[in-house]
């Protein structure tokens, strides 16, 4: 959706959090029949962080939220909307967003979760953007947080090597200046069974994925969403300063960069250190590149994601 109002939502601050425990490819060599070389060559991943036994998703979200609130320099009482994108909520209900709200020590503002798996952050950002553009919110806390390791089958070598845990957050504020320029969301439930946790039908409560088939569809779909986003805004590939993609597999990131004629130096890559953290991966990558000084105010950022559902989407942002 492109912006026809004169109110924009703008990223006022970013934050992130990774749990302490590291799981390296060498550790995985002791768990399944794999090698560091296979994992790194096929995915670009070296290591990932795992949530501690006594932590839940809202704990990861809380750390990331506090970082973002501090960097945006807003008061807790300014927050009038909380959206958490997650596939691994603390509980079936209430939402992780409500639990987070309480942990932050605030109450009253709307708080809810969004479930769009790896596309969750883009979905959450688009939702918050629309709240702000319509005047329904002025200062939104938007988070992607996952304890994905809790739904991974640690005996499935074609799958368990991919995932990691973490959280990333942004404060999105109403502004006269351009921020979120457009968002583009899609879903197609025909692909439900290619990437899912089939619990309710079969009792299995871990991820089942046709990895190679998902990979190929992801590359083609992300190609299309790049075209859709550029065309909707009358932009050229060269207008994009930074690609901040969902971190699924380095080979998918490289394919999207190629589509954009973009040097990998302009792609924010964290998959090597974070693995695939599902809904958390984009805000985690954004925070890394903002804090290390690569992304500067005024830069044009393209975010894109693809995940279970299938769901996919993009956001074009002037930082
Ligand atoms: O984030 C949301 C969306 N998810 C994705 O985008 C994930 C997309 N998929 C992928 O990233 C990749 O498909 C994987 C990393 C999951 C798998 O890589 P691949 O290159 O597609 O491998 P494959 O599944 O086609 O397997 C190739 C070979 C097979 O052996 P044979 O049949 O050729 O003898 C697998 O059994 O590699 C074998 N293999 C492994 N070998 C060593 C699969 N996993 C492993 C492993 N270590 N961990």
py3Dmol code that shows the C-alpha trace and the ligand (Angstrom):
import py3Dmol

protein = """\
ATOM      1  CA  UNK A   1       0.000   0.000   0.000  1.00  0.00           C
ATOM      2  CA  UNK A   2       1.369   3.443  -0.911  1.00  0.00           C
ATOM      3  CA  UNK A   3       0.818   6.584   1.191  1.00  0.00           C
ATOM      4  CA  UNK A   4      -1.936   8.994   0.127  1.00  0.00           C
ATOM      5  CA  UNK A   5      -2.172  10.885   3.469  1.00  0.00           C
ATOM      6  CA  UNK A   6       0.301  13.527   4.585  1.00  0.00           C
ATOM      7  CA  UNK A   7       1.150  11.729   7.820  1.00  0.00           C
ATOM      8  CA  UNK A   8       4.039   9.306   7.618  1.00  0.00           C
ATOM      9  CA  UNK A   9       5.270   6.741  10.047  1.00  0.00           C
ATOM     10  CA  UNK A  10       8.994   7.013  10.595  1.00  0.00           C
ATOM     11  CA  UNK A  11      11.458   4.758  12.380  1.00  0.00           C
ATOM     12  CA  UNK A  12      12.544   6.781  15.409  1.00  0.00           C
ATOM     13  CA  UNK A  13      14.750   4.113  16.978  1.00  0.00           C
ATOM     14  CA  UNK A  14      15.827   0.486  16.721  1.00  0.00           C
ATOM     15  CA  UNK A  15      16.834  -2.200  19.190  1.00  0.00           C
ATOM     16  CA  UNK A  16      17.636  -5.875  19.317  1.00  0.00           C
ATOM     17  CA  UNK A  17      18.570  -8.738  21.586  1.00  0.00           C
ATOM     18  CA  UNK A  18      20.251 -12.097  21.147  1.00  0.00           C
ATOM     19  CA  UNK A  19      20.233 -14.680  23.933  1.00  0.00           C
ATOM     20  CA  UNK A  20      23.696 -15.576  25.256  1.00  0.00           C
ATOM     21  CA  UNK A  21      23.910 -19.252  24.376  1.00  0.00           C
ATOM     22  CA  UNK A  22      25.667 -19.947  21.056  1.00  0.00           C
ATOM     23  CA  UNK A  23      25.181 -23.038  18.902  1.00  0.00           C
ATOM     24  CA  UNK A  24      27.955 -23.351  16.328  1.00  0.00           C
ATOM     25  CA  UNK A  25      28.103 -25.564  13.260  1.00  0.00           C
ATOM     26  CA  UNK A  26      30.743 -27.575  15.112  1.00  0.00           C
ATOM     27  CA  UNK A  27      28.191 -28.213  17.887  1.00  0.00           C
ATOM     28  CA  UNK A  28      25.676 -29.396  15.269  1.00  0.00           C
ATOM     29  CA  UNK A  29      28.261 -31.880  13.934  1.00  0.00           C
ATOM     30  CA  UNK A  30      27.806 -33.695  17.274  1.00  0.00           C
ATOM     31  CA  UNK A  31      24.010 -33.635  17.022  1.00  0.00           C
ATOM     32  CA  UNK A  32      23.233 -34.691  13.416  1.00  0.00           C
ATOM     33  CA  UNK A  33      25.080 -36.104  10.403  1.00  0.00           C
ATOM     34  CA  UNK A  34      26.404 -32.812   9.019  1.00  0.00           C
ATOM     35  CA  UNK A  35      29.547 -30.711   8.633  1.00  0.00           C
ATOM     36  CA  UNK A  36      30.453 -27.076   9.159  1.00  0.00           C
ATOM     37  CA  UNK A  37      31.470 -27.002   5.499  1.00  0.00           C
ATOM     38  CA  UNK A  38      28.053 -28.255   4.271  1.00  0.00           C
ATOM     39  CA  UNK A  39      26.117 -25.842   6.457  1.00  0.00           C
ATOM     40  CA  UNK A  40      28.245 -22.812   5.593  1.00  0.00           C
ATOM     41  CA  UNK A  41      28.332 -23.535   1.849  1.00  0.00           C
ATOM     42  CA  UNK A  42      24.589 -24.245   1.552  1.00  0.00           C
ATOM     43  CA  UNK A  43      23.274 -21.598   3.962  1.00  0.00           C
ATOM     44  CA  UNK A  44      25.998 -19.080   4.896  1.00  0.00           C
ATOM     45  CA  UNK A  45      25.408 -19.830   8.583  1.00  0.00           C
ATOM     46  CA  UNK A  46      28.298 -20.222  11.054  1.00  0.00           C
ATOM     47  CA  UNK A  47      26.459 -19.949  14.366  1.00  0.00           C
ATOM     48  CA  UNK A  48      23.111 -19.059  15.924  1.00  0.00           C
ATOM     49  CA  UNK A  49      21.888 -18.003  19.389  1.00  0.00           C
ATOM     50  CA  UNK A  50      19.518 -20.123  21.469  1.00  0.00           C
ATOM     51  CA  UNK A  51      17.081 -18.994  24.113  1.00  0.00           C
ATOM     52  CA  UNK A  52      17.877 -20.035  27.713  1.00  0.00           C
ATOM     53  CA  UNK A  53      15.667 -22.636  29.414  1.00  0.00           C
ATOM     54  CA  UNK A  54      14.231 -20.021  31.766  1.00  0.00           C
ATOM     55  CA  UNK A  55      13.460 -17.455  29.027  1.00  0.00           C
ATOM     56  CA  UNK A  56      10.358 -17.020  26.872  1.00  0.00           C
ATOM     57  CA  UNK A  57       9.765 -14.995  23.712  1.00  0.00           C
ATOM     58  CA  UNK A  58       8.476 -11.952  25.623  1.00  0.00           C
ATOM     59  CA  UNK A  59      11.789 -11.814  27.531  1.00  0.00           C
ATOM     60  CA  UNK A  60      13.701 -11.503  24.258  1.00  0.00           C
ATOM     61  CA  UNK A  61      11.158  -8.934  23.069  1.00  0.00           C
ATOM     62  CA  UNK A  62      11.523  -6.948  26.300  1.00  0.00           C
ATOM     63  CA  UNK A  63      15.288  -6.489  25.861  1.00  0.00           C
ATOM     64  CA  UNK A  64      14.877  -5.452  22.223  1.00  0.00           C
ATOM     65  CA  UNK A  65      11.998  -3.107  23.109  1.00  0.00           C
ATOM     66  CA  UNK A  66      14.007  -1.350  25.830  1.00  0.00           C
ATOM     67  CA  UNK A  67      16.894  -0.813  23.384  1.00  0.00           C
ATOM     68  CA  UNK A  68      14.556   0.651  20.765  1.00  0.00           C
ATOM     69  CA  UNK A  69      12.771   2.897  23.295  1.00  0.00           C
ATOM     70  CA  UNK A  70      16.133   4.197  24.502  1.00  0.00           C
ATOM     71  CA  UNK A  71      17.444   4.839  21.004  1.00  0.00           C
ATOM     72  CA  UNK A  72      14.223   6.615  19.976  1.00  0.00           C
ATOM     73  CA  UNK A  73      14.350   8.665  23.181  1.00  0.00           C
ATOM     74  CA  UNK A  74      10.616   8.276  23.827  1.00  0.00           C
ATOM     75  CA  UNK A  75       8.858   7.785  27.155  1.00  0.00           C
ATOM     76  CA  UNK A  76       7.115   4.504  27.908  1.00  0.00           C
ATOM     77  CA  UNK A  77       3.907   6.485  28.284  1.00  0.00           C
ATOM     78  CA  UNK A  78       4.242   7.744  24.686  1.00  0.00           C
ATOM     79  CA  UNK A  79       3.695   4.214  23.343  1.00  0.00           C
ATOM     80  CA  UNK A  80       0.139   3.861  22.101  1.00  0.00           C
ATOM     81  CA  UNK A  81       0.365   0.598  20.128  1.00  0.00           C
ATOM     82  CA  UNK A  82       2.325  -2.639  20.591  1.00  0.00           C
ATOM     83  CA  UNK A  83       2.558  -5.266  17.851  1.00  0.00           C
ATOM     84  CA  UNK A  84       4.664  -8.409  18.243  1.00  0.00           C
ATOM     85  CA  UNK A  85       5.289 -10.587  15.211  1.00  0.00           C
ATOM     86  CA  UNK A  86       5.977 -14.106  16.410  1.00  0.00           C
ATOM     87  CA  UNK A  87       5.444 -17.749  15.544  1.00  0.00           C
ATOM     88  CA  UNK A  88       6.564 -18.864  18.984  1.00  0.00           C
ATOM     89  CA  UNK A  89       4.346 -16.992  21.459  1.00  0.00           C
ATOM     90  CA  UNK A  90       4.820 -17.493  25.198  1.00  0.00           C
ATOM     91  CA  UNK A  91       1.324 -18.946  25.483  1.00  0.00           C
ATOM     92  CA  UNK A  92      -1.618 -19.817  23.218  1.00  0.00           C
ATOM     93  CA  UNK A  93      -3.191 -16.777  24.883  1.00  0.00           C
ATOM     94  CA  UNK A  94      -2.920 -14.021  25.931  1.00  0.00           C
ATOM     95  CA  UNK A  95      -0.750 -12.598  23.191  1.00  0.00           C
ATOM     96  CA  UNK A  96       2.978 -12.098  23.673  1.00  0.00           C
ATOM     97  CA  UNK A  97       2.344  -8.382  23.034  1.00  0.00           C
ATOM     98  CA  UNK A  98       0.086  -8.166  26.088  1.00  0.00           C
ATOM     99  CA  UNK A  99       2.634 -10.021  28.243  1.00  0.00           C
ATOM    100  CA  UNK A 100       5.348  -7.686  26.949  1.00  0.00           C
ATOM    101  CA  UNK A 101       3.195  -4.644  27.675  1.00  0.00           C
ATOM    102  CA  UNK A 102       2.932  -5.757  31.307  1.00  0.00           C
ATOM    103  CA  UNK A 103       6.686  -6.462  31.532  1.00  0.00           C
ATOM    104  CA  UNK A 104       7.309  -2.926  30.253  1.00  0.00           C
ATOM    105  CA  UNK A 105       5.118  -1.638  33.075  1.00  0.00           C
ATOM    106  CA  UNK A 106       2.482   0.016  30.918  1.00  0.00           C
ATOM    107  CA  UNK A 107      -1.189  -0.677  30.253  1.00  0.00           C
ATOM    108  CA  UNK A 108      -4.126   0.576  28.252  1.00  0.00           C
ATOM    109  CA  UNK A 109      -2.787   0.831  24.705  1.00  0.00           C
ATOM    110  CA  UNK A 110      -3.783  -1.849  22.157  1.00  0.00           C
ATOM    111  CA  UNK A 111      -1.364  -4.774  22.047  1.00  0.00           C
ATOM    112  CA  UNK A 112      -1.589  -7.806  19.796  1.00  0.00           C
ATOM    113  CA  UNK A 113       0.452 -10.441  17.985  1.00  0.00           C
ATOM    114  CA  UNK A 114       0.765 -11.022  14.269  1.00  0.00           C
ATOM    115  CA  UNK A 115       1.444 -14.488  12.903  1.00  0.00           C
ATOM    116  CA  UNK A 116       2.936 -14.483   9.421  1.00  0.00           C
ATOM    117  CA  UNK A 117       5.978 -16.633  10.264  1.00  0.00           C
ATOM    118  CA  UNK A 118       9.145 -15.265   8.592  1.00  0.00           C
ATOM    119  CA  UNK A 119       7.189 -12.402   6.978  1.00  0.00           C
ATOM    120  CA  UNK A 120       5.796 -11.399  10.366  1.00  0.00           C
ATOM    121  CA  UNK A 121       7.859  -8.259  10.875  1.00  0.00           C
ATOM    122  CA  UNK A 122       6.926  -6.823   7.473  1.00  0.00           C
ATOM    123  CA  UNK A 123       3.269  -7.591   8.219  1.00  0.00           C
ATOM    124  CA  UNK A 124       3.570  -5.938  11.658  1.00  0.00           C
ATOM    125  CA  UNK A 125       5.327  -2.883  10.244  1.00  0.00           C
ATOM    126  CA  UNK A 126       2.666  -2.481   7.546  1.00  0.00           C
ATOM    127  CA  UNK A 127      -0.083  -2.745  10.185  1.00  0.00           C
ATOM    128  CA  UNK A 128       1.530  -0.186  12.486  1.00  0.00           C
ATOM    129  CA  UNK A 129       2.160   2.117   9.506  1.00  0.00           C
ATOM    130  CA  UNK A 130      -1.542   2.029   8.671  1.00  0.00           C
ATOM    131  CA  UNK A 131      -2.532   2.752  12.287  1.00  0.00           C
ATOM    132  CA  UNK A 132      -0.262   5.794  12.220  1.00  0.00           C
ATOM    133  CA  UNK A 133      -1.299   7.059   8.761  1.00  0.00           C
ATOM    134  CA  UNK A 134      -4.965   6.825   9.772  1.00  0.00           C
ATOM    135  CA  UNK A 135      -4.309   8.772  12.987  1.00  0.00           C
ATOM    136  CA  UNK A 136      -5.176   5.798  15.236  1.00  0.00           C
ATOM    137  CA  UNK A 137      -1.670   5.711  16.756  1.00  0.00           C
ATOM    138  CA  UNK A 138       1.272   8.082  17.080  1.00  0.00           C
ATOM    139  CA  UNK A 139       4.014   5.976  18.612  1.00  0.00           C
ATOM    140  CA  UNK A 140       4.079   2.246  17.910  1.00  0.00           C
ATOM    141  CA  UNK A 141       6.405  -0.388  19.306  1.00  0.00           C
ATOM    142  CA  UNK A 142       6.834  -2.992  16.560  1.00  0.00           C
ATOM    143  CA  UNK A 143       8.739  -6.166  17.342  1.00  0.00           C
ATOM    144  CA  UNK A 144       9.789  -9.427  15.757  1.00  0.00           C
ATOM    145  CA  UNK A 145      10.654 -11.990  18.432  1.00  0.00           C
ATOM    146  CA  UNK A 146      11.187 -15.720  18.169  1.00  0.00           C
ATOM    147  CA  UNK A 147      12.154 -18.725  20.249  1.00  0.00           C
ATOM    148  CA  UNK A 148      12.202 -20.819  17.092  1.00  0.00           C
ATOM    149  CA  UNK A 149      14.542 -23.411  18.610  1.00  0.00           C
ATOM    150  CA  UNK A 150      11.534 -24.602  20.649  1.00  0.00           C
ATOM    151  CA  UNK A 151       9.722 -25.813  17.506  1.00  0.00           C
ATOM    152  CA  UNK A 152      12.702 -27.337  15.683  1.00  0.00           C
ATOM    153  CA  UNK A 153      13.200 -31.086  15.277  1.00  0.00           C
ATOM    154  CA  UNK A 154      16.827 -31.323  16.384  1.00  0.00           C
ATOM    155  CA  UNK A 155      17.211 -34.698  14.638  1.00  0.00           C
ATOM    156  CA  UNK A 156      16.241 -33.328  11.172  1.00  0.00           C
ATOM    157  CA  UNK A 157      19.543 -32.292   9.598  1.00  0.00           C
ATOM    158  CA  UNK A 158      17.904 -30.718   6.546  1.00  0.00           C
ATOM    159  CA  UNK A 159      16.113 -28.243   8.765  1.00  0.00           C
ATOM    160  CA  UNK A 160      17.577 -27.808  12.258  1.00  0.00           C
ATOM    161  CA  UNK A 161      20.787 -26.250  10.945  1.00  0.00           C
ATOM    162  CA  UNK A 162      18.884 -23.152   9.803  1.00  0.00           C
ATOM    163  CA  UNK A 163      17.169 -21.663  12.827  1.00  0.00           C
ATOM    164  CA  UNK A 164      18.109 -19.316  15.664  1.00  0.00           C
ATOM    165  CA  UNK A 165      16.422 -17.229  18.377  1.00  0.00           C
ATOM    166  CA  UNK A 166      16.356 -13.476  18.986  1.00  0.00           C
ATOM    167  CA  UNK A 167      14.334 -10.273  18.848  1.00  0.00           C
ATOM    168  CA  UNK A 168      14.428  -6.954  17.043  1.00  0.00           C
ATOM    169  CA  UNK A 169      12.305  -3.860  17.597  1.00  0.00           C
ATOM    170  CA  UNK A 170      11.549  -0.463  16.142  1.00  0.00           C
ATOM    171  CA  UNK A 171       9.715   2.574  17.447  1.00  0.00           C
ATOM    172  CA  UNK A 172       7.538   3.907  14.656  1.00  0.00           C
ATOM    173  CA  UNK A 173       6.379   7.493  15.135  1.00  0.00           C
ATOM    174  CA  UNK A 174       4.004   9.793  13.312  1.00  0.00           C
ATOM    175  CA  UNK A 175       5.969  12.353  11.301  1.00  0.00           C
ATOM    176  CA  UNK A 176       5.630  15.001   8.592  1.00  0.00           C
ATOM    177  CA  UNK A 177       8.816  13.579   7.079  1.00  0.00           C
ATOM    178  CA  UNK A 178       8.800  10.530   4.814  1.00  0.00           C
ATOM    179  CA  UNK A 179       9.543   7.243   6.559  1.00  0.00           C
ATOM    180  CA  UNK A 180       7.640   4.133   5.520  1.00  0.00           C
ATOM    181  CA  UNK A 181       6.954   4.884   1.856  1.00  0.00           C
ATOM    182  CA  UNK A 182       5.071   1.763   0.852  1.00  0.00           C
ATOM    183  CA  UNK A 183       4.368  -1.765   2.045  1.00  0.00           C
ATOM    184  CA  UNK A 184       3.329  -4.771  -0.032  1.00  0.00           C
ATOM    185  CA  UNK A 185       1.856  -7.899   1.563  1.00  0.00           C
ATOM    186  CA  UNK A 186       0.817 -11.227   0.053  1.00  0.00           C
ATOM    187  CA  UNK A 187      -0.193 -14.743   1.058  1.00  0.00           C
ATOM    188  CA  UNK A 188      -1.101 -18.006  -0.662  1.00  0.00           C
ATOM    189  CA  UNK A 189      -2.405 -20.805   1.531  1.00  0.00           C
ATOM    190  CA  UNK A 190      -2.070 -23.345  -1.293  1.00  0.00           C
ATOM    191  CA  UNK A 191       1.447 -23.862   0.036  1.00  0.00           C
ATOM    192  CA  UNK A 192       0.442 -24.493   3.652  1.00  0.00           C
ATOM    193  CA  UNK A 193       2.035 -27.930   3.807  1.00  0.00           C
ATOM    194  CA  UNK A 194       5.429 -27.047   2.317  1.00  0.00           C
ATOM    195  CA  UNK A 195       6.497 -25.275   5.489  1.00  0.00           C
ATOM    196  CA  UNK A 196       4.445 -25.812   8.635  1.00  0.00           C
ATOM    197  CA  UNK A 197       4.084 -27.220  12.126  1.00  0.00           C
ATOM    198  CA  UNK A 198       1.303 -29.776  11.627  1.00  0.00           C
ATOM    199  CA  UNK A 199       0.476 -30.192  15.337  1.00  0.00           C
ATOM    200  CA  UNK A 200      -3.332 -29.994  15.211  1.00  0.00           C
ATOM    201  CA  UNK A 201      -3.701 -32.592  12.470  1.00  0.00           C
ATOM    202  CA  UNK A 202      -0.914 -35.056  13.271  1.00  0.00           C
ATOM    203  CA  UNK A 203       0.273 -34.245  16.779  1.00  0.00           C
ATOM    204  CA  UNK A 204       3.735 -33.278  15.463  1.00  0.00           C
ATOM    205  CA  UNK A 205       4.765 -29.978  16.996  1.00  0.00           C
ATOM    206  CA  UNK A 206       8.005 -29.290  15.131  1.00  0.00           C
ATOM    207  CA  UNK A 207       8.735 -27.635  11.789  1.00  0.00           C
ATOM    208  CA  UNK A 208       8.256 -29.699   8.628  1.00  0.00           C
ATOM    209  CA  UNK A 209       9.793 -28.088   5.533  1.00  0.00           C
ATOM    210  CA  UNK A 210      10.360 -29.102   1.921  1.00  0.00           C
ATOM    211  CA  UNK A 211      13.541 -27.026   2.023  1.00  0.00           C
ATOM    212  CA  UNK A 212      14.630 -27.205  -1.593  1.00  0.00           C
ATOM    213  CA  UNK A 213      11.147 -26.512  -3.019  1.00  0.00           C
ATOM    214  CA  UNK A 214      10.656 -23.618  -0.571  1.00  0.00           C
ATOM    215  CA  UNK A 215      14.046 -22.241  -1.586  1.00  0.00           C
ATOM    216  CA  UNK A 216      13.165 -22.098  -5.289  1.00  0.00           C
ATOM    217  CA  UNK A 217       9.751 -20.501  -4.752  1.00  0.00           C
ATOM    218  CA  UNK A 218      11.270 -17.995  -2.299  1.00  0.00           C
ATOM    219  CA  UNK A 219      13.826 -16.797  -4.861  1.00  0.00           C
ATOM    220  CA  UNK A 220      11.213 -16.301  -7.613  1.00  0.00           C
ATOM    221  CA  UNK A 221       8.684 -14.678  -5.296  1.00  0.00           C
ATOM    222  CA  UNK A 222      11.219 -12.244  -3.867  1.00  0.00           C
ATOM    223  CA  UNK A 223      12.274 -11.316  -7.407  1.00  0.00           C
ATOM    224  CA  UNK A 224       8.647 -10.410  -8.114  1.00  0.00           C
ATOM    225  CA  UNK A 225       8.193  -8.365  -4.936  1.00  0.00           C
ATOM    226  CA  UNK A 226      11.296  -6.327  -5.729  1.00  0.00           C
ATOM    227  CA  UNK A 227       9.744  -5.441  -9.114  1.00  0.00           C
ATOM    228  CA  UNK A 228       6.363  -4.717  -7.500  1.00  0.00           C
ATOM    229  CA  UNK A 229       7.894  -2.360  -4.918  1.00  0.00           C
ATOM    230  CA  UNK A 230      10.063  -0.451  -7.391  1.00  0.00           C
ATOM    231  CA  UNK A 231       7.233  -0.104  -9.931  1.00  0.00           C
ATOM    232  CA  UNK A 232       4.702   1.077  -7.314  1.00  0.00           C
ATOM    233  CA  UNK A 233       7.057   3.925  -6.408  1.00  0.00           C
ATOM    234  CA  UNK A 234       8.474   4.716  -9.852  1.00  0.00           C
ATOM    235  CA  UNK A 235      11.986   3.877  -8.628  1.00  0.00           C
ATOM    236  CA  UNK A 236      15.038   2.390 -10.309  1.00  0.00           C
ATOM    237  CA  UNK A 237      17.114  -0.405  -8.774  1.00  0.00           C
ATOM    238  CA  UNK A 238      19.904   2.126  -8.220  1.00  0.00           C
ATOM    239  CA  UNK A 239      17.642   4.212  -5.933  1.00  0.00           C
ATOM    240  CA  UNK A 240      17.889   1.562  -3.194  1.00  0.00           C
ATOM    241  CA  UNK A 241      20.774   2.152  -0.782  1.00  0.00           C
ATOM    242  CA  UNK A 242      20.309  -0.899   1.443  1.00  0.00           C
ATOM    243  CA  UNK A 243      18.631  -4.259   1.185  1.00  0.00           C
ATOM    244  CA  UNK A 244      17.618  -5.451   4.659  1.00  0.00           C
ATOM    245  CA  UNK A 245      16.220  -8.876   3.849  1.00  0.00           C
ATOM    246  CA  UNK A 246      14.779 -11.708   5.876  1.00  0.00           C
ATOM    247  CA  UNK A 247      17.810 -13.848   6.677  1.00  0.00           C
ATOM    248  CA  UNK A 248      16.788 -17.320   5.499  1.00  0.00           C
ATOM    249  CA  UNK A 249      19.809 -18.479   3.527  1.00  0.00           C
ATOM    250  CA  UNK A 250      22.731 -16.486   2.082  1.00  0.00           C
ATOM    251  CA  UNK A 251      21.999 -17.925  -1.361  1.00  0.00           C
ATOM    252  CA  UNK A 252      18.496 -16.396  -1.292  1.00  0.00           C
ATOM    253  CA  UNK A 253      19.983 -13.036  -0.246  1.00  0.00           C
ATOM    254  CA  UNK A 254      22.527 -13.231  -3.071  1.00  0.00           C
ATOM    255  CA  UNK A 255      19.780 -13.964  -5.592  1.00  0.00           C
ATOM    256  CA  UNK A 256      17.767 -10.908  -4.491  1.00  0.00           C
ATOM    257  CA  UNK A 257      20.883  -8.718  -4.579  1.00  0.00           C
ATOM    258  CA  UNK A 258      21.567  -9.929  -8.117  1.00  0.00           C
ATOM    259  CA  UNK A 259      17.994  -9.067  -9.102  1.00  0.00           C
ATOM    260  CA  UNK A 260      18.651  -5.518  -7.789  1.00  0.00           C
ATOM    261  CA  UNK A 261      22.072  -5.336  -9.546  1.00  0.00           C
ATOM    262  CA  UNK A 262      23.295  -4.640  -6.030  1.00  0.00           C
ATOM    263  CA  UNK A 263      26.753  -5.345  -4.651  1.00  0.00           C
ATOM    264  CA  UNK A 264      26.606  -7.569  -1.537  1.00  0.00           C
ATOM    265  CA  UNK A 265      28.236  -4.665   0.358  1.00  0.00           C
ATOM    266  CA  UNK A 266      24.809  -3.017   0.312  1.00  0.00           C
ATOM    267  CA  UNK A 267      22.994  -6.057   1.673  1.00  0.00           C
ATOM    268  CA  UNK A 268      22.807  -6.296   5.453  1.00  0.00           C
ATOM    269  CA  UNK A 269      23.844  -9.883   6.165  1.00  0.00           C
ATOM    270  CA  UNK A 270      23.460 -11.362   9.643  1.00  0.00           C
ATOM    271  CA  UNK A 271      22.544 -14.921   8.698  1.00  0.00           C
ATOM    272  CA  UNK A 272      26.151 -16.015   9.354  1.00  0.00           C
ATOM    273  CA  UNK A 273      25.877 -15.058  13.036  1.00  0.00           C
ATOM    274  CA  UNK A 274      22.125 -15.272  13.744  1.00  0.00           C
ATOM    275  CA  UNK A 275      20.882 -18.082  11.485  1.00  0.00           C
ATOM    276  CA  UNK A 276      17.249 -17.758  10.427  1.00  0.00           C
ATOM    277  CA  UNK A 277      15.384 -16.080  13.291  1.00  0.00           C
ATOM    278  CA  UNK A 278      12.072 -15.950  11.399  1.00  0.00           C
ATOM    279  CA  UNK A 279      10.084 -12.779  12.269  1.00  0.00           C
ATOM    280  CA  UNK A 280      13.032 -11.383  14.247  1.00  0.00           C
ATOM    281  CA  UNK A 281      15.565 -11.440  11.432  1.00  0.00           C
ATOM    282  CA  UNK A 282      14.757  -8.141   9.668  1.00  0.00           C
ATOM    283  CA  UNK A 283      14.594  -5.884  12.760  1.00  0.00           C
ATOM    284  CA  UNK A 284      17.714  -7.618  14.119  1.00  0.00           C
ATOM    285  CA  UNK A 285      19.595  -6.925  10.880  1.00  0.00           C
ATOM    286  CA  UNK A 286      18.299  -3.345  10.761  1.00  0.00           C
ATOM    287  CA  UNK A 287      19.483  -2.657  14.296  1.00  0.00           C
ATOM    288  CA  UNK A 288      22.930  -4.104  13.594  1.00  0.00           C
ATOM    289  CA  UNK A 289      23.412  -1.893  10.524  1.00  0.00           C
ATOM    290  CA  UNK A 290      22.039   1.239  12.225  1.00  0.00           C
ATOM    291  CA  UNK A 291      24.250   0.776  15.280  1.00  0.00           C
ATOM    292  CA  UNK A 292      27.431   0.056  13.294  1.00  0.00           C
ATOM    293  CA  UNK A 293      26.810   3.217  11.245  1.00  0.00           C
ATOM    294  CA  UNK A 294      26.188   1.661   7.840  1.00  0.00           C
ATOM    295  CA  UNK A 295      22.566   2.821   7.605  1.00  0.00           C
ATOM    296  CA  UNK A 296      22.292   6.617   7.871  1.00  0.00           C
ATOM    297  CA  UNK A 297      19.311   8.967   8.082  1.00  0.00           C
ATOM    298  CA  UNK A 298      17.900   9.587   4.603  1.00  0.00           C
ATOM    299  CA  UNK A 299      19.025   6.210   3.196  1.00  0.00           C
ATOM    300  CA  UNK A 300      16.499   4.275   1.113  1.00  0.00           C
ATOM    301  CA  UNK A 301      15.956   0.785   2.529  1.00  0.00           C
ATOM    302  CA  UNK A 302      14.166  -2.146   0.974  1.00  0.00           C
ATOM    303  CA  UNK A 303      13.020  -4.854   3.386  1.00  0.00           C
ATOM    304  CA  UNK A 304      11.644  -8.120   2.034  1.00  0.00           C
ATOM    305  CA  UNK A 305      10.580 -11.450   3.494  1.00  0.00           C
ATOM    306  CA  UNK A 306       9.163 -14.818   2.547  1.00  0.00           C
ATOM    307  CA  UNK A 307       7.902 -17.541   4.845  1.00  0.00           C
ATOM    308  CA  UNK A 308       5.404 -20.206   5.809  1.00  0.00           C
ATOM    309  CA  UNK A 309       1.897 -19.887   4.455  1.00  0.00           C
ATOM    310  CA  UNK A 310       3.266 -18.929   2.090  1.00  0.00           C
ATOM    311  CA  UNK A 311       3.385 -15.291   3.142  1.00  0.00           C
ATOM    312  CA  UNK A 312       5.631 -12.665   1.634  1.00  0.00           C
ATOM    313  CA  UNK A 313       6.016  -8.925   1.620  1.00  0.00           C
ATOM    314  CA  UNK A 314       8.206  -5.860   1.378  1.00  0.00           C
ATOM    315  CA  UNK A 315       8.579  -2.422   2.874  1.00  0.00           C
ATOM    316  CA  UNK A 316      10.258   0.570   1.270  1.00  0.00           C
ATOM    317  CA  UNK A 317      11.566   2.952   3.902  1.00  0.00           C
ATOM    318  CA  UNK A 318      13.407   6.231   3.983  1.00  0.00           C
ATOM    319  CA  UNK A 319      15.387   5.879   7.170  1.00  0.00           C
TER     320      UNK A 319
END
"""
ligand_1 = """\
48
LIG
O 12.693 -18.656 6.197
C 11.522 -19.071 5.595
C 11.660 -19.841 4.376
N 12.641 -20.879 4.462
C 13.609 -20.918 3.581
O 13.693 -20.012 2.775
C 14.522 -22.103 3.574
C 14.826 -22.452 2.150
N 15.629 -23.680 2.006
C 16.935 -23.755 2.262
O 17.540 -22.854 2.796
C 17.654 -24.961 1.772
O 16.777 -25.715 0.940
C 18.212 -25.890 2.893
C 19.409 -25.224 3.544
C 17.155 -26.191 3.915
C 18.709 -27.195 2.263
O 19.683 -26.924 1.252
P 19.542 -27.537 -0.214
O 20.689 -27.061 -0.965
O 18.191 -27.215 -0.744
O 19.703 -29.087 0.071
P 18.711 -30.288 -0.245
O 17.605 -30.319 0.764
O 18.367 -30.312 -1.696
O 19.665 -31.518 0.048
C 20.819 -31.778 -0.787
C 21.600 -32.945 -0.180
C 20.730 -34.152 0.152
O 21.520 -35.327 -0.053
P 21.367 -36.198 -1.401
O 19.936 -36.628 -1.425
O 21.720 -35.258 -2.512
O 22.351 -37.286 -1.190
C 20.451 -34.005 1.628
O 20.184 -35.239 2.258
O 22.171 -32.532 1.074
C 21.766 -33.435 2.101
N 21.642 -32.671 3.332
C 22.669 -32.498 4.192
N 23.937 -32.929 4.178
C 24.730 -32.549 5.210
C 20.547 -32.017 3.815
N 20.852 -31.421 4.963
C 22.155 -31.692 5.222
C 23.036 -31.335 6.268
N 24.308 -31.790 6.219
N 22.647 -30.548 7.309
"""
view = py3Dmol.view(width=600, height=400)
view.addModel(protein, "pdb")
view.setStyle({"model": 0}, {"cartoon": {"style": "trace"}})
view.addModel(ligand_1, "xyz")
view.setStyle({"model": 1}, {"stick": {}})
view.zoomTo()
view.show()
